[in-house]
Amino acid sequence: MPRRPAAEPDAYAELSRRPLHVLAFLLPLLAAYEIGSVLFLRDPGTGAAQTIRARALLQDFFEVFGAVGLYLPGALLVVILVTWHVMRRDPWRVRPGVLGGMLVESLLWTTPLLAFAVFMQSLGNSTPAAAAADGLMAMPAGSRLLVSIGAGLYEELLFRLIGITVLHMVLVDVCRVRTLTGSVLAVGLSALAFAMYHDLSSERAGIEWGLAVFYFGSGAYFGGLFLMRGFGVVVAVHALYDALVLVFWHR
């Protein structure tokens, strides 16, 4: 039986994971969030621009080393992708059809996460939508959309692109764990950190275990998607899910 030919290096599945296409796909989201957060996410009391907690953590990291700047987390994302592209020595060519395919694919990958949220709600748990919406529903819909975009960008940058990559490197390259085992452990540990990053407390019951399960499960889903389909798709899936929850689920 003849061997099945290997996938072409220019096939959609490969190009959609490459840093130049990821950067081109995410640049509109990055620009929308960074500009929109300054214009529309300001605290009425202090006038300071509100931001995603993951982004604030990245800013705090920079400040430890004396670097201060409003746009440093966004610049970090761009620098990582451009450096990765240069190191790969890929051509500087973006195919619009690949970007369109990434958008369609992201819409499809959002569906299982929505189904998971509905399933958790059907078990009588506090809905992930309600938990995510706490403190945000007073904002206009456009501001909630910006928050969704920022969460997709910076939570995935922190927990998947940085978190899983560093954990995998430590486990596989330093501790000599098998590649598959290292990948599973990296996804699991990043999902645990992702769950702990969210507010799981409740005045009635202490920790809301239903929410803990949802956030751990969604973190594992994002981690697996990151490894399978790359950073661009997982950012879009995260942002789309949050937008559907914050803008449409709780109108």
N, C-alpha and C positions, 0 to 999 in steps of 0.2 A: 504494500500500500504506500503510495507516495506521501512524503512528509507534507504537512500543512505549511505553507509559506509563512515566514515570520512577518509580523505586522510591519508595515512600512514606517520608517522613522518620522515621516510627515503625516501620519494618520492622526485623526482628531483626538483619539484617546491619549496620544503622547503629547501633541502640541498643547492641549488644554491644561496639561500639568506643568508646562515649561514656564520659567519665570517671566519672560517677556509678555506672553499672552496673559498670564495671571496679572501682571502689572497693568496692562492695557485694560483688562476687564475690571480691575478694582479702582483705577484712577478716578472715574466719575463718582464712585461712592466715597472715596477718600476726600475729594474736593468738596462734594456736597456736605459731608459731615463737618470738615474743618471750617469751611466758610459759614455754614448754617449754625454751627454751635456758637460762633462769635455773635452772629446776628440775632438768633432766636432762642438760645438756651442760656440766657443771662439770669442770674439770681436777682429778683426785683429789689431785694433789700440791700445787697452789697454791690450789685452791678457786675460781679465776677461771672465769667462764663462757666456754666456747669458742664461736667464731663462724665464720661463712663468711668467707673471705678478702676477697671483694668488699665485704662489710659492714664489715670492718675497714679497708679502704682508704677507704671513705666516712667512717668515724669519724676516720681520720687527717687527711682533708681538713678536717673541721670543726675539729679541734684546731689546725691551722695558723692559724685565725682566732680561736683562744681559746675556742671553744665545745666544751664537754665534756658528754657525757651518754650513758648506755647506750642510750637509745631514739631518738637523733637520726636514724639512718638510716631507721628505720621512720616517724618523724614526717615526714621529708623526703618519703617516698613519699605519705603522706596529704596533705601540704600541696600537693604538685604536682598531685594529682588534684582536690582541692577547688578550688584556684585555677583550674585549667583549666576545671572545671565552671562556676564563677562567671563566668569570662570569656566562656564560650559562652552564658551566660544560659539554660541549659537548665532545664526544670522539675525540682523536687525530688521526683521520682516514680520509684520502682524497680519494675520489673515482674518478679515471681518467675519467670515463664515464660522470660524472657530469660536469667536466671541458670542455670536448668536446661539451656537450650539451649547455653550456653557450656561447661557441664561435659561434655555429650555431645560437642560439637564438639571439645573438647580431647582427649578419649579417642580420637577418630578421627584427629586430627592427630598423635598420639603414635605411631601404627602405622608410618608411613614411617620415622621415626627409629629405631625398633626394628629394622626391616628393614635399614636402613643399617648398624647395629651388627653384626647377624648376618652381613651380606655382608662387612664388613671382617674379621670373625673367620674367615670361610670362606677368606679369602686368606692365612691363616697369620699375620696380624698379632696383636700383643698385643691382647686384647679390651678395648674401652673399658670394659666392665663391670669387668674385673679392675683396670684402672688407676684407675677411680673408687673402687674398694673398698679400695685400699691404705690401711692404717692405720685403716680404719673398721670392719672386720669384728669387732673386739673389742668394739664397742659393742652394746648391745641393739638389737633391731629397731626399737623405738620411737624411740630416739635417731637411728638411721640415717634414719628417716622424717622427723624434724625437720630433719636436715641436708639432705635432699632438698628440703623446703619452702623452707628458707633459701636454697639455691642457686637455686631457681626465682625467688624474689622478688628477691634482691639482685644476682645476676649479670645478670638481665634489666633491672633498674633501671639498673645501671652500664653495661652494654654495648649495650643496645637503647634504652631510654627516654631515657637521657642521651646515650650515645655516638652512636647513629645520628641523633638529633635535632640535636645540636650539629654533627656532621659535615655533615649535610644543609644546615643553616643556613649554615655557612661556605662550603661548595662552591657552593650555589645562590644565596644572597642576597649573599654577599661576593665570591666569585670568579666569579659569573655563569655557572656551568656549567649546562647544560640540566637540567631537573628529573629526567628519566629517568636521565641520566648521573650526576647527583648522588646519586640514590637507589642506583644500582648500586655506585658508589664507596663510599658510606657503609656499605652492607651488607658489602662486601668488606673494608674497613678494620676495621670492628668485628669481623668474623669472624677476621681475622688477629690482632687484639688478644686475642680470646677464646681462640684457640689458644695464643698465647704466655703467657697467664695460667695455663694448666695446666702441670703438670710433664710434660715430654715426654722426660726423660732416662732412660737405661738403662745399667746397669753393663756390659752386654755390648756394646751397639752405639751408645753415645752417644745421639743423638736417635732416638727411635722414630718413624720417618716415617709409619708406619701410623696411630699415634695423632694425629700432627700433621694428617694428611689428615682423620681423623674429626672432630677438634675444629674444624678450619676448615670442613668441610662442615656440621657441626651448627650452627656459628655462623652460617653463611650461611643455613641453613634457618630458624633462629630469626629472623634478620633479615628474611627475606622474609615469614615468617609475621607478624612484628610490623607490617610495612607493610601487609599484606593484611588481617589480622584483628584487629589491635590488641594492646594491652599485656596485657589480662586473659587472653586465650587463650594467648599465648605463655608467660606465666608458668606457667600451669597445665600446658601441654605439657612444659615443662622440668622442673617438679616431678614430674609423673607419670612421665616417663622415668627420672629419677634414682631415684625410689622403686621402680620396677620393677627397676632395676639393683641397687640397694643392698639391698633387702629381699627380693626374690624370686629374682633371677638368681643371686645368691651367698648361698644360705641356709646 
